[in-house]
Amino acid sequence: MKNQYEEEWHEKNKSKINEINKKMEKLFKKKRVQREILIFRTKKQRVKFKYNFKTYNFKIINSFLITNKQEMIKELEKHRGDLRKVNRSVKSALREWRAHNWLFEHGLFIEHTKDCDIELSENRFKRFCYFFLSKLYRG
C-alpha cells in the first residue's frame, strides 16, 4: 500500500530513476554484478534507519532514495538520539550522507554507497573526504 508521499516522489523523480537505471544496467553488464542490486526496479523500497547497539553503528539503508537536503535534515533530526550514541552531529551525518549520495550518483562503489553507515569512530581522513564530496553533491 503506497502513501501519497511515495507516489508523488516516484512521479517527480521518474526520469531521474530511469536515467540511473540505464547507467546501472550498463555498469552491471560490464562488471557482471548480480542484478539484485538494481534497487529502482521495485517501488516498495524505502529508506530505513537502524541503530546497532553492539557495534555502535547508525545505518541508513537505501539512503540514495532521499536526495533533497531539507528532507535529509528532517530525517536526521528525527534520529538525533541515535546520532548522539555514535557521537556524531546532524551536520556531520548530513555531510557523510551527501557524500555517499554523490558517490552513488556517479556509479562509484555502488554496493557500499547505496547505504550510509554512520560509525562511532570515523577516522579524520574519511571525515575530510566526506566534507569535500558533500560540497560537490547538488541533490
C-alpha positions in Angstrom: 0.0 0.0 0.0 1.6 3.3 -1.1 1.0 6.5 0.6 0.6 9.9 -1.2 4.2 10.9 -0.5 5.7 7.8 -2.2 3.5 8.3 -5.3 4.5 12.0 -5.6 8.2 11.1 -5.1 8.1 8.5 -7.8 6.2 10.8 -10.3 8.6 13.7 -9.6 11.7 11.5 -9.9 10.6 9.1 -12.7 13.0 10.5 -15.3 16.0 10.5 -12.9 15.2 6.9 -11.8 15.1 5.8 -15.4 18.4 7.5 -16.2 20.1 5.9 -13.1 18.6 2.5 -14.1 20.2 2.8 -17.5 23.5 3.7 -16.1 23.4 0.9 -13.6 22.4 -1.6 -16.3 25.4 -0.6 -18.3 27.6 -0.9 -15.3 26.3 -4.3 -14.4 26.8 -5.6 -17.9 30.4 -4.6 -17.8 31.2 -5.9 -14.3 28.8 -8.8 -14.3 27.5 -7.9 -10.8 24.3 -9.6 -9.6 21.1 -7.9 -10.6 19.8 -7.9 -7.1 21.5 -4.5 -6.6 19.2 -2.8 -9.1 17.1 -1.2 -6.4 14.9 1.0 -8.6 13.1 -2.0 -10.0 10.6 -2.1 -7.1 8.7 0.9 -5.8 8.4 -0.8 -2.4 11.9 0.2 -1.5 12.0 2.6 1.5 14.7 4.4 3.4 15.2 2.7 6.7 17.2 3.7 9.8 18.8 1.2 12.0 20.9 1.5 15.1 23.1 -1.4 16.2 23.8 -1.4 20.0 26.7 -3.9 19.8 28.8 -2.1 17.2 27.6 1.5 17.8 26.7 1.9 14.2 23.8 4.0 12.8 22.9 2.8 9.3 20.7 4.5 6.7 19.5 1.7 4.3 18.7 2.9 0.8 20.0 6.4 1.6 20.2 7.3 -2.1 16.4 7.5 -2.3 16.4 10.8 -0.5 18.2 13.5 -2.4 16.8 16.7 -1.1 18.9 18.3 1.6 16.0 19.6 3.6 14.4 16.1 3.7 17.7 14.6 4.8 18.0 17.1 7.7 14.4 16.4 8.7 15.0 12.6 8.8 18.3 13.1 10.8 16.6 15.3 13.3 14.1 12.5 14.0 17.0 10.3 14.9 19.1 12.8 16.8 19.2 10.5 19.8 20.8 7.6 17.9 23.3 10.0 16.4 24.4 11.1 19.9 25.1 7.5 20.7 27.6 7.4 17.9 29.0 10.8 18.9 28.0 12.5 15.6 26.2 15.7 15.0 23.4 16.1 12.5 25.7 18.3 10.4 28.4 15.6 10.3 25.9 12.8 9.5 24.4 15.0 6.7 27.9 15.5 5.1 28.5 11.8 5.1 25.1 11.1 3.7 25.5 13.6 0.9 29.0 12.2 0.1 27.5 8.7 -0.2 24.8 10.0 -2.5 27.4 11.8 -4.7 29.5 8.6 -5.0 26.3 6.5 -5.7 25.1 9.0 -8.3 28.4 8.8 -10.1 28.4 4.9 -10.0 31.4 4.6 -7.6 31.4 1.8 -5.1 27.6 1.2 -5.6 27.5 -1.8 -3.2 28.9 0.4 -0.4 27.4 3.8 -1.1 23.7 2.8 -1.5 23.6 2.6 2.3 25.2 5.1 4.6 26.9 3.8 7.8 27.5 6.5 10.4 30.0 5.0 12.8 31.3 5.9 16.2 34.9 6.3 15.5 35.2 7.5 11.9 38.8 8.5 11.1 39.6 12.1 10.3 40.7 11.3 6.7 37.2 9.9 5.9 35.5 12.9 7.5 37.7 15.2 5.5 36.7 13.4 2.3 33.0 13.5 3.3 33.3 17.2 3.8 34.6 17.9 0.2 32.4 15.3 -1.5 29.3 16.7 0.2 30.1 20.1 -1.3 30.1 18.6 -4.8 26.7 16.9 -4.3 23.9 19.0 -5.9 20.9 16.9 -4.8 
